Amino acid sequence: MNPDFENYTIDELYDAYENIDSSRHPERAQRIRKLIENHEEKHEVSEQSDFEGACFKSVKTHLAIDNAIFTFGILETQGKEMFGYKLFCSGADTAVMECFMPVYGNELLPFVNALKNLPNNEFSNSLQFKISTWEGVSFHFKGLHKKKGIKIKTQLTGFFSGSSSFFSSYIKPIKLDTLVSNLERCL
């Protein structure tokens, strides 16, 4: 008798995928993975519907923070103009994430406050920028080097995503300040 995975909740699917012996049941493992991917695609569309179809009227600046690239400018969305951003991050193999305003308003405030508080934590902290229920971008700040700047590692995270590199980058503190001030304009 085969399990009826189509009627499983998303949590049950993840549990089944993590516990299945894929060498003994490769078809089942593949079917579960496909159901999870289908759920994620449907879920992401509903979560990002506020900015679906958004485009830049004008671009003000790009900020590369390791594998994550923030683009800030004037967005046109649903017939309105506003200051906003687009986030792009690359992961392992061909995994990429690119979307307008994945986090905004009150949900963006804790991330901005954590960035502003980095100097008080000796520029060491790990922050999660949640894109959807199952996907995000992790920012791992690893201290301040006097000459090189702030050591940072960003990576695309999620059930089927991973980092594209084992190495970290450095950014100058002024770049962090610029990121904070631009994100504050999006609140």
Secondary structure, DSSP 8 states (H G I E B T S, - for coil): ----GGGS-HHHHHHHHHH--TTT-HHHHHHHHHHHHHHHHHHHHHHTGGGTT-EEEEEEEEEEETTEEEEEEEEEETTEEEEEEEEEEE-STT-EEEEE-SS-GGGTHHHHHHHHTGGGGTTEEEEEEE-SSSEEEEEEEEEEETTTEEEEEEEEEETT---S-S--EEE-HHHHHHHHHHHHHT-
